[in-house]
Amino acid sequence: MTVTTSIHGMWSTRLAFILAATGSAVGLGNIWRFPYTAGEYGGGAFVLVYLACVATIGIPIMMAEIMLGRRGRQSPINTMRTLVSQGGHSPVWQLLGWMGILSGFLILSFYSVIAGWTLAYVFRAGSGIFDAIDATRAGAIFADLTSDPERLLAWHTIFMVLVVLVVARGVASGLEKAVRYLMPALFFLLLVMVLYAAQAGDFGGAMTYLFAPDFAEFQGKADEAILSAMGQAFFSLSLGMGAIMIYGSYLKQEASIARNTVIVAGMDTLVALLAGLAIFPIVFANGLAPDSGPGLIFQTLPIAFGEMPGGGLFGTLFFVLLVFAAWTSAISLLEPLVAWLVENLGFSRVRASVLGGLTVWLLGIACLLSLNLWADVRVFGKGFLDLFDFVTANVLLPLGGVLIAVFSGWLLARSSSLDELRMGDGLSYRLWRLLIRFVAPVAVSIVLLNAIGVLKLIGLG
């Protein structure tokens, strides 16, 4: 196959790709969801199962998605159109590209609203408002923010402007330059928070909570825990939403897809574990609940920061960390849509970024209003933010993952995957092919069926 390059530009180095892909994978969910889920299902026992799921599900599908992106060198929609045409397959497979862009579009619309909360909390923490607050006051501060549509709109707008500014500058000057600064800064802040937690919090309790295997606790919820581990492994790597595919299209031909994927998956898992070591010593030292979900960030942790020495400074740094994590994920969500607008409508990069960002921003307004003025507006029993979250996380993303696995393992020519993966026709390639054809699609299908309630309906969930 003739080596091609993307019209949008290319990553200058493999490090740039690794930082960008890791930035896409590392988001708000890594900071709170993984740690408390691990503790809920036996700590170290869950971590072991999660790592096995990353190896057998996450890494094979990520390799496949990067491979498809590099093979097509276009937006997900046009990549799938090209690959389908070359292979003589049904045009229906083009829907895989459309699903990816739709998923990213819907996710970013509500993700930007939540990221706006983190921006707001940077300034709240810095102002000292959390000093000596109790649970009632912390809840009131959060409720006051989410019930005020004007303030939510302002923070949502600021965050989307930050995203558009990066994407509009292109691959080299925008995406790559941003992740070269943001990702090292994210890791630095995370390490600072871990060191602070080790000094000021119950670090031993956090280590036990996260890493001491409690097989009795795990066995008591084994089915539920394994499903949770499979879902976390898939979602935490940013798969099925077009972001990894478009980033793969900017990867140089000589770069090893397998090696880079393993590094990205490892860094993503490292961030999740470090986040646990940053958060839970603080939580345990203050006798707070570690399994309070989203409330852990915006209602539980502010209480802890308000009671601890240096809490104002380190609380501010923590929310800056969250902003960086959200920002790197958000630019990867907008990029597939912008690439499609440039390719198909002939827009300039700036015009496409502004139009795409504006459209996402408008949809985000519906999401933020669903928290207050439109709280009574329901579609299928859910507000807009909850509806978009449910549809993407429980339907579009896992379905996209299954289709990526099936297309890559069963429809894409074996010679094409050999050419892109550059692993040789040895044990490693055959193992990947086994996992992508049989293990990954079955596992993600189970996650999909469980998420939409089919397993519970037939008595298996």
N, C-alpha and C positions, 0 to 999 in steps of 0.2 A: 504494500500500500504506500502511496506517495505521502511523505511527511508533510503535514499542513500546519498552519498556525492560525490562531483565532484573529479575526479582524479587530477584536476588542483589545488585544495586547496579550502578553504572556508574563508569567511570573519570572523574575530575573534569576532566581535561585530556587533550589528545592526547599531551603529554609523559609523562603517567603511563602511557598505553598503550605508548608507544615504549620506556620504561624497562622495563616489565613484559615485553613481547615480546622485547626484547633480553636481559633476564635469563633468560627461558626458553630462548632460543637459545644463549646463552653458557654453556658448562658445562665440565666437566673435559676433554672431547675437544678443545675449542678451544685449551686451554693447551699440550697436548703433541702431539696427533695431526696437526693441520694443519701446523705448522712442519716436523716431520720428514718428513711425506709430501711436502711441497713440495720439500725438499732431495733426497729420493730420486728424484724424477722431473724433475730439471732446473731446480730453483729457480724463477727468474723465468718460465721457459717454462710450468711447471705453474701458477704463480699466474695467468698470463694465461688459460689454459684454464679454471681454476677460476672466475675472474671471469665468463667467458663462460657457464659452466654456471649460476652464480648468476642471471645475467640471463635466461637462456632456460628454466631449469627451476625454480630455487628461488623466484624472485620471482613468477612466474605462479601457482605452486601455493600459495604463502603468501597471495597476494591472494585466491585462490579459497577457501582455508580460512577466512580472516577474513570473507570475504563470506558464506559459509554460516553462520558463527557469528552474525554480525550479523542475517542474515535470519531465523534461528530464535529467537535470544535465549534459548536454553536450554542445558542440558547437551548434549554431542554426540549422545547417544542420542535425546533428545527433539527436538532440532533436526532430525535426519534424519527422524524419524517425522513431524514437522510438514511438512517440505518434500516428502516423499514423498506424503503425503496431499493436500497442495495441488496437486501436479502430476499426481496420478493414476498414479504410478509403482508398480512392484512393491515390496511390503513388504520384499523381500530387501535393498534398499538401506539399510534401517535397520541392517544389520550393520556398515556403515561407522562408525556411532557407537559400537557395541559394541566394534569392533576398536580404536578410538582409546582408549577407557577401559581396555580390557584391556592395551593396549600400555603406557600410562602406569603402570598398576598393577604390571605385571611389571618394567618398567624401574626404577621407584622401589624395588622390593624389593631389588635388588642394587646400585643406585646409592647407596642409603643406606649400605650396607656399605662401599663404596669411599670415600664421603664421610667415613665414620668414620675411615678411614685418615688422611685429610688432617687431621682434628681431632687425632688422636693425634700426628701429625708436627709440628703447631704447638708442642706441649709438648716434644716431643723436640728440635726445633731450638732452642727457647728455653732448654732445660736445658744446652746445650753438648755434648750427646752426640755431635754430628757433628765435633767439633774433631779435626782430624788423623786421621780414620779412613781406612782403605783400602777397596778394593772388597769384600774378604772380610768385613770388619766391617759395612759398609753392607748387604750381602746378609743377614748374620746378624741384624741389627736388624729388617729387614723380615720375614724368615722367622719370627723370634720373635713378632712381632705377629700374623701371619696364622695361626700354628699354635696360638694361645691363644684358644679360643672364648669364654672369660669376658671377656677384654679386648675382643675384637671385638664381643661382645654389648653391652658397656657403651657403646662409642663409637657403635654402630649405634642404640642406644636414645636416647642424647643427641641425635644428629642428627635422628631422627624426632620427638622432642619439640620441637625447634626449628622443624621444618616445621609440625607440628600447631598450635603456638602462633600462627604467622602466619596460617594458613588459617582457623583458628577465629574470627578477628576480622573476617572478611568482606572484601569488595572494598576499601572505602574505608579502614577502620581497620587492616586486615591486609595484604593484598597490595600496595595502593598505597603505604601508609606504609613498608612494608619495602623496596620497590624504590627509593623516593625516597632512602633512606639507603644501601642496599647497593650500588646500581649506581654512584653517584658515588664511593663508597669503593673499589669494585673498580677503576674507571678510575684513581683517584688512586694506589692501590697499584701498579697495573700500570705507570704512568708512573714512579713512584719506582724500581721494579725495572729499567726500561729505562735510566734515568739511572745507576743503580748499575752495571749491566752495561756501559754505555758507558765508565765510568771504570775499572772493575776487570777487565773482560774483553776479549776479542778482538772488538771491535765491527765492525771492517772485515771480518773473516772471516765474521761472521754476516750482514752485509749482502750479501756476495758469495754466500753459501750460499742465501739466501732470494730475492734479487732479480736476480742476474745470470743472464740466460737461458742455459741450456746446452742448445741445441737438439739437439746430437749425443746427449747423454744422454737427452733426451726422445724423440727419434726412435727410439732403440734399444728403447724400451719404450712406444711411442705408444699401442697399444691398451690396455695395462694402465693407463697414466697417465690416459687419457681416462676410462676406467671409474672409476678412483679419484677423479678430479676430479668426475665426475657424482655419485658416491655421497657425497662430502664436501659438495658443494653442497646436496644434499637433506637429509642428516642434520644438518648443522651449524645449520640454521635451525629445528630442532625441529618438523618437519612430520610429519603422519600419526599423531600420538599424542594428539590431542584438546586439547592445551594451547593452541595458537594459535587453534583454533576457539572454545574457551570464553572466551579473552581477547578475541576478536573480538566475542563476544556482549555484552561490557560496553563496547564502543566506541560513542561517540555517533554519531547518524545523520549529522550534518553533517561529520564527520571524513573526510578523503580516505584511502581504503584504499590506493590506489596510492602516494601520497606517503609515507605512514607505512611501508608495506612496504619501499620503497626505502631509507628511513632505517634501519630495523631491520637489513636485509641489509647495509648499509654499515657499521653499527656492529659487527655480528657479525664481519665480515671484518676490520675494524680491530683488534678484540681479538685475533683469531687472529694477525695479523701482528705486533702489539705483543708478544704472548706469545713469538713467535719471537725478537724482538729482546731480550727479557728473559732468555731461557733460553740461546740458543746462544753469545753471547759468553762466558758463564760456562763452558759445555761446552768450547768450543774453547780457551779460555785454559788449561784444565787437561788438554788432550789426551784428552778422553773421547769415547766414541762417541755421535754425535748421533741415531742411528737405532735406539735401544734400546727404543722403544715405551713401555709403561706403566712399565717399569723405569727410564726416564729420570727420572721424578718421584721415585720412592721409593728408588732405589738409586744412580743416577748423580749427580743433583744434590746429594744430601747430601755426597758426596765433595768436590764443588767448593766448596760453602759452607764445609766444614770447613777448606779450604786458603786461603780468601780473607780479606782484612782486612774486618772487619765482617760476616763470613759468618753468625755466630750471629743477629744482629739481622735481616739481610736474608733469611736462610733462614726465620726465623719469619714475617716479613711475607709472604714468598712463599706459605707454606702457609695463612696467613690469607686471602690472595687466593683460593686454591683453595677454601677453605671458603665464601667469599662466592659464588663462581661456582656451586658445587654447590647452595648453599641457594636461590638464585634459580631455578635449574632445577627443583629438587625441589618447591617450592611450586606450580609450574605443572603438575607431574605429578599431584599429589594433588587439585588443584582440580576437574577434570572429574568425578571419582568423588564428591567431596563435593557438588557441585551436583546430581548425579543423586539422591543420597540425600535431599537436601532437597526436591527436586521430586516424587519418586515415593513416598517413605515418610513424608513430613511431619515429618522430623527437624528439630530446631533446628540451626543452623549449628555450634554447639559439639559437639553429640552426633554429628553427621555427621562432623565432622573427627576426633573421637576414635575413632569406630568405623572409619572409613576408614584412619586412621593405624595403629590397632592391627592391622588385617588385613594391611596392608603390612608392618608390623613382624614379625608372625608368619611371613610368607612369607620375609622377609629372614633369619630365623634359619636356615631351610633353606639359604639361600645361603651364609651365613658358616660353617655347619657343613660344607658341601661342600669347604671349604678345609682342614679338619683331621679332625675325628672321623668325618665321613661321606665322606671322600676316596675310599673304595672304592665308594660308592653311585653308580651310573651309570644314566642314562635316555637311551637312544639314544647311548650311549657318552660322555655328558657329565655332569659334575656340575651341580647345580642352578644355580649362578651362571652357568656357561658356557652351559648350556642356555637360560636365560631371555635371556641376551645374544644368542645366536644366533637364537632364534625371533623376537625383537623386531626386531633390526637387519637381519636377512636376509629375513624373511618379512612380519611384520605391518606394519612401517613403510613399506617400499616398496609393498606391496600397497595400503595405505591411501592412499598418495600417488597411485597410478594411479587408484583409485576416486574420489578427490576431483577429479582432473582430468577424468575421464570424466563424472561427474555434473554438474560445473559447466559443462563445455563442451558437452555433448551433451543432457543431460536437463533441467537448469534452464532455464526459459524465458528467452529472450534479453532480454525486457523486464525480468525480475527482476534479471539481472546488470547491465543498464544502470542500473536504479534504484539498486542498491546501490553500484556502483563510481563512479557520478556522474562519468564521464569524457566523456560525450557520445558520439555515434555517429561518432566520428572515427577518425583513424589510430591513436591510442593504444589505443583499445578494440578495434579490429579486429586490431591486432598481438597484444594479450593473448589475444583469442579464438583466433587462429591458433596461438599457442604452447600454450594450455591444451587445445586440441582435438587437436592433432597432435604437436607437438614434445615436450612434457612427458610425456604418457603413454607414448610410445614410448621415450624416454630412460630413464625410471624403470623401465619393464618390462625393459629391457636390464640395468639395475643389479640388479633382482630375479632375473632368470634367471642372471646371472653369480654372484650371491651364493649361490644354491642349487645351483650347479654344472651347470646345464643347458647353458650355453655351452661349458664344457669337455667335456661329454659329446658334443656334436655337433661338436667341433673348432673352435669359434669363439673360445673364451676363452683 
